[in-house]
Amino acid sequence: MIFLLLIVLAFLLLQIQDELMRPQPLEVVAADCPGCGAEVDLDWMVCPHCLQRLRETCPSCDAHKMISHVYCPGCGRGAAS
C-alpha cells in the first residue's frame, strides 16, 4: 500500500515539475505605430495619433491581421495569394 502511494506521489511530482518547466508565452499588449512611433494597443485598427492603419481584414477568412504581416495568422494566406 505504501509502495502504491509512493508511485502516485512520484507521478504527481513529475507532473508538477513538467508544468513548472514549460515555457510560458509572453503577452505583448502594445507596439509602436509605424507611422508616428506612438505606443498603440495591438488590437487597434487605426493609430489615434496619426490615423495610420494598423490592422486589416483578411479577404479569405475575415480575421484581423497587422498591416505589416505578410501572411494571415488565421488562414496562412499571403497578401499576394
PDB file of N, CA, C and O in Angstrom:
ATOM      1  N   MET A   1       0.817  -1.192   0.000  1.00  0.00           N
ATOM      2  CA  MET A   1       0.000   0.000   0.000  1.00  0.00           C
ATOM      3  C   MET A   1       0.869   1.268   0.000  1.00  0.00           C
ATOM      4  O   MET A   1       0.581   2.229  -0.713  1.00  0.00           O
ATOM      5  N   ILE A   2       1.920   1.251   0.800  1.00  0.00           N
ATOM      6  CA  ILE A   2       2.829   2.393   0.849  1.00  0.00           C
ATOM      7  C   ILE A   2       3.542   2.546  -0.486  1.00  0.00           C
ATOM      8  O   ILE A   2       3.766   3.663  -0.954  1.00  0.00           O
ATOM      9  N   PHE A   3       3.899   1.418  -1.099  1.00  0.00           N
ATOM     10  CA  PHE A   3       4.565   1.453  -2.406  1.00  0.00           C
ATOM     11  C   PHE A   3       3.670   2.126  -3.446  1.00  0.00           C
ATOM     12  O   PHE A   3       4.153   2.941  -4.233  1.00  0.00           O
ATOM     13  N   LEU A   4       2.392   1.804  -3.465  1.00  0.00           N
ATOM     14  CA  LEU A   4       1.445   2.420  -4.392  1.00  0.00           C
ATOM     15  C   LEU A   4       1.325   3.922  -4.126  1.00  0.00           C
ATOM     16  O   LEU A   4       1.277   4.716  -5.066  1.00  0.00           O
ATOM     17  N   LEU A   5       1.279   4.305  -2.883  1.00  0.00           N
ATOM     18  CA  LEU A   5       1.216   5.718  -2.520  1.00  0.00           C
ATOM     19  C   LEU A   5       2.456   6.471  -2.994  1.00  0.00           C
ATOM     20  O   LEU A   5       2.352   7.602  -3.468  1.00  0.00           O
ATOM     21  N   LEU A   6       3.628   5.848  -2.866  1.00  0.00           N
ATOM     22  CA  LEU A   6       4.870   6.470  -3.336  1.00  0.00           C
ATOM     23  C   LEU A   6       4.876   6.635  -4.853  1.00  0.00           C
ATOM     24  O   LEU A   6       5.362   7.644  -5.365  1.00  0.00           O
ATOM     25  N   ILE A   7       4.349   5.667  -5.563  1.00  0.00           N
ATOM     26  CA  ILE A   7       4.274   5.764  -7.030  1.00  0.00           C
ATOM     27  C   ILE A   7       3.357   6.912  -7.443  1.00  0.00           C
ATOM     28  O   ILE A   7       3.692   7.689  -8.336  1.00  0.00           O
ATOM     29  N   VAL A   8       2.221   7.014  -6.802  1.00  0.00           N
ATOM     30  CA  VAL A   8       1.283   8.104  -7.111  1.00  0.00           C
ATOM     31  C   VAL A   8       1.911   9.454  -6.784  1.00  0.00           C
ATOM     32  O   VAL A   8       1.779  10.398  -7.563  1.00  0.00           O
ATOM     33  N   LEU A   9       2.578   9.559  -5.668  1.00  0.00           N
ATOM     34  CA  LEU A   9       3.240  10.796  -5.275  1.00  0.00           C
ATOM     35  C   LEU A   9       4.343  11.177  -6.264  1.00  0.00           C
ATOM     36  O   LEU A   9       4.480  12.347  -6.622  1.00  0.00           O
ATOM     37  N   ALA A  10       5.127  10.194  -6.703  1.00  0.00           N
ATOM     38  CA  ALA A  10       6.179  10.461  -7.688  1.00  0.00           C
ATOM     39  C   ALA A  10       5.573  10.940  -9.003  1.00  0.00           C
ATOM     40  O   ALA A  10       6.098  11.860  -9.630  1.00  0.00           O
ATOM     41  N   PHE A  11       4.474  10.323  -9.421  1.00  0.00           N
ATOM     42  CA  PHE A  11       3.803  10.744 -10.649  1.00  0.00           C
ATOM     43  C   PHE A  11       3.318  12.196 -10.529  1.00  0.00           C
ATOM     44  O   PHE A  11       3.501  12.988 -11.455  1.00  0.00           O
ATOM     45  N   LEU A  12       2.711  12.542  -9.410  1.00  0.00           N
ATOM     46  CA  LEU A  12       2.234  13.914  -9.209  1.00  0.00           C
ATOM     47  C   LEU A  12       3.385  14.917  -9.189  1.00  0.00           C
ATOM     48  O   LEU A  12       3.267  16.007  -9.748  1.00  0.00           O
ATOM     49  N   LEU A  13       4.485  14.557  -8.556  1.00  0.00           N
ATOM     50  CA  LEU A  13       5.642  15.455  -8.535  1.00  0.00           C
ATOM     51  C   LEU A  13       6.219  15.657  -9.929  1.00  0.00           C
ATOM     52  O   LEU A  13       6.640  16.763 -10.269  1.00  0.00           O
ATOM     53  N   LEU A  14       6.244  14.609 -10.735  1.00  0.00           N
ATOM     54  CA  LEU A  14       6.728  14.747 -12.118  1.00  0.00           C
ATOM     55  C   LEU A  14       5.803  15.647 -12.932  1.00  0.00           C
ATOM     56  O   LEU A  14       6.275  16.432 -13.754  1.00  0.00           O
ATOM     57  N   GLN A  15       4.501  15.544 -12.717  1.00  0.00           N
ATOM     58  CA  GLN A  15       3.555  16.399 -13.430  1.00  0.00           C
ATOM     59  C   GLN A  15       3.721  17.863 -13.028  1.00  0.00           C
ATOM     60  O   GLN A  15       3.664  18.755 -13.875  1.00  0.00           O
ATOM     61  N   ILE A  16       3.923  18.105 -11.750  1.00  0.00           N
ATOM     62  CA  ILE A  16       4.139  19.469 -11.272  1.00  0.00           C
ATOM     63  C   ILE A  16       5.440  20.033 -11.837  1.00  0.00           C
ATOM     64  O   ILE A  16       5.485  21.185 -12.268  1.00  0.00           O
ATOM     65  N   GLN A  17       6.487  19.228 -11.835  1.00  0.00           N
ATOM     66  CA  GLN A  17       7.769  19.674 -12.378  1.00  0.00           C
ATOM     67  C   GLN A  17       7.646  19.977 -13.869  1.00  0.00           C
ATOM     68  O   GLN A  17       8.203  20.967 -14.344  1.00  0.00           O
ATOM     69  N   ASP A  18       6.928  19.143 -14.605  1.00  0.00           N
ATOM     70  CA  ASP A  18       6.724  19.369 -16.032  1.00  0.00           C
ATOM     71  C   ASP A  18       5.988  20.683 -16.278  1.00  0.00           C
ATOM     72  O   ASP A  18       6.346  21.435 -17.185  1.00  0.00           O
ATOM     73  N   GLU A  19       4.973  20.959 -15.483  1.00  0.00           N
ATOM     74  CA  GLU A  19       4.214  22.206 -15.633  1.00  0.00           C
ATOM     75  C   GLU A  19       5.061  23.431 -15.303  1.00  0.00           C
ATOM     76  O   GLU A  19       4.944  24.462 -15.966  1.00  0.00           O
ATOM     77  N   LEU A  20       5.905  23.328 -14.294  1.00  0.00           N
ATOM     78  CA  LEU A  20       6.757  24.455 -13.918  1.00  0.00           C
ATOM     79  C   LEU A  20       7.866  24.712 -14.929  1.00  0.00           C
ATOM     80  O   LEU A  20       8.293  25.854 -15.093  1.00  0.00           O
ATOM     81  N   MET A  21       8.333  23.685 -15.600  1.00  0.00           N
ATOM     82  CA  MET A  21       9.423  23.824 -16.564  1.00  0.00           C
ATOM     83  C   MET A  21       8.937  24.248 -17.948  1.00  0.00           C
ATOM     84  O   MET A  21       9.748  24.646 -18.784  1.00  0.00           O
ATOM     85  N   ARG A  22       7.644  24.173 -18.204  1.00  0.00           N
ATOM     86  CA  ARG A  22       7.086  24.535 -19.507  1.00  0.00           C
ATOM     87  C   ARG A  22       7.195  26.047 -19.688  1.00  0.00           C
ATOM     88  O   ARG A  22       6.775  26.805 -18.813  1.00  0.00           O
ATOM     89  N   PRO A  23       7.757  26.494 -20.818  1.00  0.00           N
ATOM     90  CA  PRO A  23       7.886  27.945 -21.029  1.00  0.00           C
ATOM     91  C   PRO A  23       6.507  28.597 -21.185  1.00  0.00           C
ATOM     92  O   PRO A  23       5.627  28.070 -21.865  1.00  0.00           O
ATOM     93  N   GLN A  24       6.348  29.728 -20.553  1.00  0.00           N
ATOM     94  CA  GLN A  24       5.098  30.469 -20.618  1.00  0.00           C
ATOM     95  C   GLN A  24       5.179  31.487 -21.754  1.00  0.00           C
ATOM     96  O   GLN A  24       6.203  32.152 -21.912  1.00  0.00           O
ATOM     97  N   PRO A  25       4.116  31.618 -22.546  1.00  0.00           N
ATOM     98  CA  PRO A  25       4.139  32.597 -23.637  1.00  0.00           C
ATOM     99  C   PRO A  25       4.163  34.023 -23.094  1.00  0.00           C
ATOM    100  O   PRO A  25       3.543  34.327 -22.075  1.00  0.00           O
ATOM    101  N   LEU A  26       4.881  34.876 -23.785  1.00  0.00           N
ATOM    102  CA  LEU A  26       4.930  36.286 -23.408  1.00  0.00           C
ATOM    103  C   LEU A  26       3.711  36.992 -23.977  1.00  0.00           C
ATOM    104  O   LEU A  26       3.361  36.803 -25.142  1.00  0.00           O
ATOM    105  N   GLU A  27       3.082  37.790 -23.168  1.00  0.00           N
ATOM    106  CA  GLU A  27       1.906  38.517 -23.619  1.00  0.00           C
ATOM    107  C   GLU A  27       2.312  39.939 -23.973  1.00  0.00           C
ATOM    108  O   GLU A  27       2.715  40.717 -23.108  1.00  0.00           O
ATOM    109  N   VAL A  28       2.201  40.265 -25.242  1.00  0.00           N
ATOM    110  CA  VAL A  28       2.533  41.600 -25.716  1.00  0.00           C
ATOM    111  C   VAL A  28       1.219  42.322 -25.977  1.00  0.00           C
ATOM    112  O   VAL A  28       0.382  41.839 -26.740  1.00  0.00           O
ATOM    113  N   VAL A  29       1.038  43.461 -25.354  1.00  0.00           N
ATOM    114  CA  VAL A  29      -0.223  44.190 -25.498  1.00  0.00           C
ATOM    115  C   VAL A  29      -0.050  45.535 -26.194  1.00  0.00           C
ATOM    116  O   VAL A  29      -1.041  46.191 -26.516  1.00  0.00           O
ATOM    117  N   ALA A  30       1.184  45.953 -26.429  1.00  0.00           N
ATOM    118  CA  ALA A  30       1.405  47.254 -27.054  1.00  0.00           C
ATOM    119  C   ALA A  30       2.542  47.155 -28.061  1.00  0.00           C
ATOM    120  O   ALA A  30       3.413  46.291 -27.958  1.00  0.00           O
ATOM    121  N   ALA A  31       2.516  48.046 -29.025  1.00  0.00           N
ATOM    122  CA  ALA A  31       3.552  48.125 -30.042  1.00  0.00           C
ATOM    123  C   ALA A  31       3.707  49.597 -30.427  1.00  0.00           C
ATOM    124  O   ALA A  31       2.979  50.459 -29.934  1.00  0.00           O
ATOM    125  N   ASP A  32       4.655  49.866 -31.305  1.00  0.00           N
ATOM    126  CA  ASP A  32       4.852  51.226 -31.797  1.00  0.00           C
ATOM    127  C   ASP A  32       4.182  51.383 -33.148  1.00  0.00           C
ATOM    128  O   ASP A  32       4.261  50.493 -33.995  1.00  0.00           O
ATOM    129  N   CYS A  33       3.530  52.503 -33.347  1.00  0.00           N
ATOM    130  CA  CYS A  33       2.894  52.804 -34.629  1.00  0.00           C
ATOM    131  C   CYS A  33       3.981  52.972 -35.690  1.00  0.00           C
ATOM    132  O   CYS A  33       4.963  53.677 -35.458  1.00  0.00           O
ATOM    133  N   PRO A  34       3.817  52.329 -36.857  1.00  0.00           N
ATOM    134  CA  PRO A  34       4.813  52.505 -37.917  1.00  0.00           C
ATOM    135  C   PRO A  34       4.796  53.912 -38.523  1.00  0.00           C
ATOM    136  O   PRO A  34       5.763  54.321 -39.167  1.00  0.00           O
ATOM    137  N   GLY A  35       3.705  54.652 -38.320  1.00  0.00           N
ATOM    138  CA  GLY A  35       3.610  55.991 -38.882  1.00  0.00           C
ATOM    139  C   GLY A  35       4.249  57.067 -38.031  1.00  0.00           C
ATOM    140  O   GLY A  35       5.040  57.870 -38.526  1.00  0.00           O
ATOM    141  N   CYS A  36       3.902  57.086 -36.731  1.00  0.00           N
ATOM    142  CA  CYS A  36       4.380  58.173 -35.879  1.00  0.00           C
ATOM    143  C   CYS A  36       5.235  57.703 -34.708  1.00  0.00           C
ATOM    144  O   CYS A  36       5.849  58.528 -34.032  1.00  0.00           O
ATOM    145  N   GLY A  37       5.287  56.392 -34.453  1.00  0.00           N
ATOM    146  CA  GLY A  37       6.099  55.861 -33.373  1.00  0.00           C
ATOM    147  C   GLY A  37       5.430  55.881 -32.010  1.00  0.00           C
ATOM    148  O   GLY A  37       6.049  55.494 -31.018  1.00  0.00           O
ATOM    149  N   ALA A  38       4.181  56.321 -31.937  1.00  0.00           N
ATOM    150  CA  ALA A  38       3.463  56.341 -30.663  1.00  0.00           C
ATOM    151  C   ALA A  38       3.109  54.918 -30.246  1.00  0.00           C
ATOM    152  O   ALA A  38       2.950  54.038 -31.092  1.00  0.00           O
ATOM    153  N   GLU A  39       2.986  54.699 -28.940  1.00  0.00           N
ATOM    154  CA  GLU A  39       2.602  53.382 -28.448  1.00  0.00           C
ATOM    155  C   GLU A  39       1.120  53.149 -28.713  1.00  0.00           C
ATOM    156  O   GLU A  39       0.279  53.980 -28.371  1.00  0.00           O
ATOM    157  N   VAL A  40       0.809  52.007 -29.325  1.00  0.00           N
ATOM    158  CA  VAL A  40      -0.575  51.658 -29.655  1.00  0.00           C
ATOM    159  C   VAL A  40      -0.865  50.245 -29.164  1.00  0.00           C
ATOM    160  O   VAL A  40       0.046  49.423 -29.068  1.00  0.00           O
ATOM    161  N   ASP A  41      -2.125  49.959 -28.853  1.00  0.00           N
ATOM    162  CA  ASP A  41      -2.536  48.610 -28.486  1.00  0.00           C
ATOM    163  C   ASP A  41      -2.575  47.747 -29.735  1.00  0.00           C
ATOM    164  O   ASP A  41      -2.866  48.235 -30.827  1.00  0.00           O
ATOM    165  N   LEU A  42      -2.280  46.456 -29.570  1.00  0.00           N
ATOM    166  CA  LEU A  42      -2.234  45.561 -30.722  1.00  0.00           C
ATOM    167  C   LEU A  42      -3.602  45.302 -31.338  1.00  0.00           C
ATOM    168  O   LEU A  42      -3.679  44.875 -32.490  1.00  0.00           O
ATOM    169  N   ASP A  43      -4.678  45.547 -30.607  1.00  0.00           N
ATOM    170  CA  ASP A  43      -5.995  45.290 -31.174  1.00  0.00           C
ATOM    171  C   ASP A  43      -6.615  46.522 -31.838  1.00  0.00           C
ATOM    172  O   ASP A  43      -7.734  46.444 -32.345  1.00  0.00           O
ATOM    173  N   TRP A  44      -5.917  47.643 -31.846  1.00  0.00           N
ATOM    174  CA  TRP A  44      -6.426  48.843 -32.512  1.00  0.00           C
ATOM    175  C   TRP A  44      -6.311  48.689 -34.021  1.00  0.00           C
ATOM    176  O   TRP A  44      -5.330  48.139 -34.522  1.00  0.00           O
ATOM    177  N   MET A  45      -7.300  49.168 -34.733  1.00  0.00           N
ATOM    178  CA  MET A  45      -7.297  49.126 -36.197  1.00  0.00           C
ATOM    179  C   MET A  45      -6.570  50.339 -36.786  1.00  0.00           C
ATOM    180  O   MET A  45      -5.969  50.241 -37.855  1.00  0.00           O
ATOM    181  N   VAL A  46      -6.625  51.486 -36.088  1.00  0.00           N
ATOM    182  CA  VAL A  46      -6.050  52.737 -36.579  1.00  0.00           C
ATOM    183  C   VAL A  46      -5.337  53.436 -35.418  1.00  0.00           C
ATOM    184  O   VAL A  46      -5.825  53.417 -34.289  1.00  0.00           O
ATOM    185  N   CYS A  47      -4.209  54.038 -35.688  1.00  0.00           N
ATOM    186  CA  CYS A  47      -3.495  54.813 -34.673  1.00  0.00           C
ATOM    187  C   CYS A  47      -4.298  56.085 -34.383  1.00  0.00           C
ATOM    188  O   CYS A  47      -4.618  56.827 -35.312  1.00  0.00           O
ATOM    189  N   PRO A  48      -4.626  56.351 -33.126  1.00  0.00           N
ATOM    190  CA  PRO A  48      -5.408  57.546 -32.812  1.00  0.00           C
ATOM    191  C   PRO A  48      -4.604  58.843 -32.912  1.00  0.00           C
ATOM    192  O   PRO A  48      -5.178  59.931 -32.865  1.00  0.00           O
ATOM    193  N   HIS A  49      -3.293  58.735 -33.046  1.00  0.00           N
ATOM    194  CA  HIS A  49      -2.448  59.924 -33.120  1.00  0.00           C
ATOM    195  C   HIS A  49      -2.266  60.426 -34.553  1.00  0.00           C
ATOM    196  O   HIS A  49      -2.329  61.629 -34.808  1.00  0.00           O
ATOM    197  N   CYS A  50      -2.039  59.490 -35.491  1.00  0.00           N
ATOM    198  CA  CYS A  50      -1.752  59.909 -36.877  1.00  0.00           C
ATOM    199  C   CYS A  50      -2.700  59.290 -37.904  1.00  0.00           C
ATOM    200  O   CYS A  50      -2.573  59.552 -39.100  1.00  0.00           O
ATOM    201  N   LEU A  51      -3.648  58.472 -37.446  1.00  0.00           N
ATOM    202  CA  LEU A  51      -4.642  57.803 -38.293  1.00  0.00           C
ATOM    203  C   LEU A  51      -4.034  56.774 -39.264  1.00  0.00           C
ATOM    204  O   LEU A  51      -4.650  56.427 -40.271  1.00  0.00           O
ATOM    205  N   GLN A  52      -2.834  56.297 -38.956  1.00  0.00           N
ATOM    206  CA  GLN A  52      -2.198  55.238 -39.738  1.00  0.00           C
ATOM    207  C   GLN A  52      -2.969  53.935 -39.511  1.00  0.00           C
ATOM    208  O   GLN A  52      -3.246  53.567 -38.370  1.00  0.00           O
ATOM    209  N   ARG A  53      -3.318  53.232 -40.609  1.00  0.00           N
ATOM    210  CA  ARG A  53      -3.969  51.926 -40.471  1.00  0.00           C
ATOM    211  C   ARG A  53      -2.985  50.941 -39.877  1.00  0.00           C
ATOM    212  O   ARG A  53      -1.846  50.850 -40.336  1.00  0.00           O
ATOM    213  N   LEU A  54      -3.410  50.196 -38.855  1.00  0.00           N
ATOM    214  CA  LEU A  54      -2.549  49.239 -38.178  1.00  0.00           C
ATOM    215  C   LEU A  54      -2.932  47.802 -38.500  1.00  0.00           C
ATOM    216  O   LEU A  54      -2.071  46.925 -38.550  1.00  0.00           O
ATOM    217  N   ARG A  55      -4.207  47.561 -38.717  1.00  0.00           N
ATOM    218  CA  ARG A  55      -4.701  46.211 -38.975  1.00  0.00           C
ATOM    219  C   ARG A  55      -5.623  46.242 -40.174  1.00  0.00           C
ATOM    220  O   ARG A  55      -6.188  47.275 -40.534  1.00  0.00           O
ATOM    221  N   GLU A  56      -5.756  45.068 -40.784  1.00  0.00           N
ATOM    222  CA  GLU A  56      -6.682  44.927 -41.900  1.00  0.00           C
ATOM    223  C   GLU A  56      -7.387  43.580 -41.781  1.00  0.00           C
ATOM    224  O   GLU A  56      -6.950  42.708 -41.031  1.00  0.00           O
ATOM    225  N   THR A  57      -8.469  43.417 -42.518  1.00  0.00           N
ATOM    226  CA  THR A  57      -9.220  42.176 -42.511  1.00  0.00           C
ATOM    227  C   THR A  57      -8.764  41.302 -43.667  1.00  0.00           C
ATOM    228  O   THR A  57      -8.660  41.766 -44.802  1.00  0.00           O
ATOM    229  N   CYS A  58      -8.492  40.031 -43.375  1.00  0.00           N
ATOM    230  CA  CYS A  58      -8.071  39.084 -44.401  1.00  0.00           C
ATOM    231  C   CYS A  58      -9.250  38.817 -45.334  1.00  0.00           C
ATOM    232  O   CYS A  58     -10.346  38.524 -44.857  1.00  0.00           O
ATOM    233  N   PRO A  59      -9.057  38.908 -46.642  1.00  0.00           N
ATOM    234  CA  PRO A  59     -10.162  38.658 -47.567  1.00  0.00           C
ATOM    235  C   PRO A  59     -10.583  37.191 -47.614  1.00  0.00           C
ATOM    236  O   PRO A  59     -11.686  36.884 -48.065  1.00  0.00           O
ATOM    237  N   SER A  60      -9.729  36.289 -47.159  1.00  0.00           N
ATOM    238  CA  SER A  60     -10.050  34.861 -47.208  1.00  0.00           C
ATOM    239  C   SER A  60     -10.869  34.390 -46.015  1.00  0.00           C
ATOM    240  O   SER A  60     -11.859  33.677 -46.178  1.00  0.00           O
ATOM    241  N   CYS A  61     -10.447  34.797 -44.791  1.00  0.00           N
ATOM    242  CA  CYS A  61     -11.085  34.234 -43.594  1.00  0.00           C
ATOM    243  C   CYS A  61     -11.684  35.296 -42.677  1.00  0.00           C
ATOM    244  O   CYS A  61     -12.234  34.950 -41.631  1.00  0.00           O
ATOM    245  N   ASP A  62     -11.596  36.562 -43.031  1.00  0.00           N
ATOM    246  CA  ASP A  62     -12.132  37.684 -42.255  1.00  0.00           C
ATOM    247  C   ASP A  62     -11.465  37.873 -40.894  1.00  0.00           C
ATOM    248  O   ASP A  62     -12.014  38.556 -40.029  1.00  0.00           O
ATOM    249  N   ALA A  63     -10.289  37.277 -40.692  1.00  0.00           N
ATOM    250  CA  ALA A  63      -9.530  37.503 -39.456  1.00  0.00           C
ATOM    251  C   ALA A  63      -8.800  38.834 -39.569  1.00  0.00           C
ATOM    252  O   ALA A  63      -8.473  39.280 -40.669  1.00  0.00           O
ATOM    253  N   HIS A  64      -8.550  39.459 -38.439  1.00  0.00           N
ATOM    254  CA  HIS A  64      -7.800  40.714 -38.430  1.00  0.00           C
ATOM    255  C   HIS A  64      -6.314  40.402 -38.344  1.00  0.00           C
ATOM    256  O   HIS A  64      -5.899  39.573 -37.534  1.00  0.00           O
ATOM    257  N   LYS A  65      -5.514  41.058 -39.170  1.00  0.00           N
ATOM    258  CA  LYS A  65      -4.067  40.877 -39.137  1.00  0.00           C
ATOM    259  C   LYS A  65      -3.395  42.231 -39.180  1.00  0.00           C
ATOM    260  O   LYS A  65      -3.955  43.207 -39.679  1.00  0.00           O
ATOM    261  N   MET A  66      -2.176  42.277 -38.644  1.00  0.00           N
ATOM    262  CA  MET A  66      -1.399  43.509 -38.690  1.00  0.00           C
ATOM    263  C   MET A  66      -1.055  43.826 -40.149  1.00  0.00           C
ATOM    264  O   MET A  66      -0.807  42.916 -40.940  1.00  0.00           O
ATOM    265  N   ILE A  67      -1.041  45.087 -40.497  1.00  0.00           N
ATOM    266  CA  ILE A  67      -0.698  45.511 -41.853  1.00  0.00           C
ATOM    267  C   ILE A  67       0.704  45.018 -42.227  1.00  0.00           C
ATOM    268  O   ILE A  67       0.957  44.656 -43.376  1.00  0.00           O
ATOM    269  N   SER A  68       1.604  45.007 -41.250  1.00  0.00           N
ATOM    270  CA  SER A  68       2.989  44.629 -41.527  1.00  0.00           C
ATOM    271  C   SER A  68       3.178  43.120 -41.716  1.00  0.00           C
ATOM    272  O   SER A  68       4.228  42.698 -42.202  1.00  0.00           O
ATOM    273  N   HIS A  69       2.197  42.301 -41.347  1.00  0.00           N
ATOM    274  CA  HIS A  69       2.324  40.859 -41.518  1.00  0.00           C
ATOM    275  C   HIS A  69       2.058  40.473 -42.971  1.00  0.00           C
ATOM    276  O   HIS A  69       1.075  40.911 -43.568  1.00  0.00           O
ATOM    277  N   VAL A  70       2.928  39.662 -43.524  1.00  0.00           N
ATOM    278  CA  VAL A  70       2.768  39.216 -44.903  1.00  0.00           C
ATOM    279  C   VAL A  70       1.690  38.139 -44.990  1.00  0.00           C
ATOM    280  O   VAL A  70       0.917  38.104 -45.947  1.00  0.00           O
ATOM    281  N   TYR A  71       1.643  37.262 -43.990  1.00  0.00           N
ATOM    282  CA  TYR A  71       0.702  36.149 -44.002  1.00  0.00           C
ATOM    283  C   TYR A  71      -0.345  36.325 -42.910  1.00  0.00           C
ATOM    284  O   TYR A  71      -0.056  36.864 -41.841  1.00  0.00           O
ATOM    285  N   CYS A  72      -1.555  35.869 -43.183  1.00  0.00           N
ATOM    286  CA  CYS A  72      -2.663  35.937 -42.226  1.00  0.00           C
ATOM    287  C   CYS A  72      -2.439  34.896 -41.134  1.00  0.00           C
ATOM    288  O   CYS A  72      -2.181  33.737 -41.458  1.00  0.00           O
ATOM    289  N   PRO A  73      -2.527  35.261 -39.843  1.00  0.00           N
ATOM    290  CA  PRO A  73      -2.376  34.277 -38.778  1.00  0.00           C
ATOM    291  C   PRO A  73      -3.585  33.338 -38.669  1.00  0.00           C
ATOM    292  O   PRO A  73      -3.499  32.286 -38.037  1.00  0.00           O
ATOM    293  N   GLY A  74      -4.694  33.717 -39.277  1.00  0.00           N
ATOM    294  CA  GLY A  74      -5.898  32.877 -39.217  1.00  0.00           C
ATOM    295  C   GLY A  74      -5.897  31.750 -40.219  1.00  0.00           C
ATOM    296  O   GLY A  74      -6.229  30.616 -39.875  1.00  0.00           O
ATOM    297  N   CYS A  75      -5.522  32.045 -41.477  1.00  0.00           N
ATOM    298  CA  CYS A  75      -5.577  31.018 -42.518  1.00  0.00           C
ATOM    299  C   CYS A  75      -4.238  30.765 -43.189  1.00  0.00           C
ATOM    300  O   CYS A  75      -4.092  29.786 -43.921  1.00  0.00           O
ATOM    301  N   GLY A  76      -3.251  31.635 -42.954  1.00  0.00           N
ATOM    302  CA  GLY A  76      -1.926  31.444 -43.539  1.00  0.00           C
ATOM    303  C   GLY A  76      -1.790  31.949 -44.965  1.00  0.00           C
ATOM    304  O   GLY A  76      -0.737  31.788 -45.582  1.00  0.00           O
ATOM    305  N   ARG A  77      -2.820  32.545 -45.481  1.00  0.00           N
ATOM    306  CA  ARG A  77      -2.774  33.037 -46.854  1.00  0.00           C
ATOM    307  C   ARG A  77      -1.933  34.308 -46.929  1.00  0.00           C
ATOM    308  O   ARG A  77      -2.012  35.170 -46.054  1.00  0.00           O
ATOM    309  N   GLY A  78      -1.123  34.413 -47.991  1.00  0.00           N
ATOM    310  CA  GLY A  78      -0.287  35.575 -48.190  1.00  0.00           C
ATOM    311  C   GLY A  78      -1.040  36.713 -48.819  1.00  0.00           C
ATOM    312  O   GLY A  78      -2.148  36.540 -49.329  1.00  0.00           O
ATOM    313  N   ALA A  79      -0.430  37.883 -48.780  1.00  0.00           N
ATOM    314  CA  ALA A  79      -1.060  39.091 -49.314  1.00  0.00           C
ATOM    315  C   ALA A  79      -1.288  38.991 -50.814  1.00  0.00           C
ATOM    316  O   ALA A  79      -2.275  39.518 -51.327  1.00  0.00           O
ATOM    317  N   ALA A  80      -0.388  38.325 -51.521  1.00  0.00           N
ATOM    318  CA  ALA A  80      -0.500  38.226 -52.975  1.00  0.00           C
ATOM    319  C   ALA A  80      -1.276  37.001 -53.412  1.00  0.00           C
ATOM    320  O   ALA A  80      -1.480  36.806 -54.610  1.00  0.00           O
ATOM    321  N   SER A  81      -1.725  36.156 -52.464  1.00  0.00           N
ATOM    322  CA  SER A  81      -2.430  34.912 -52.818  1.00  0.00           C
ATOM    323  C   SER A  81      -3.855  35.184 -53.224  1.00  0.00           C
ATOM    324  O   SER A  81      -4.592  34.254 -53.552  1.00  0.00           O
TER     325      SER A  81
END
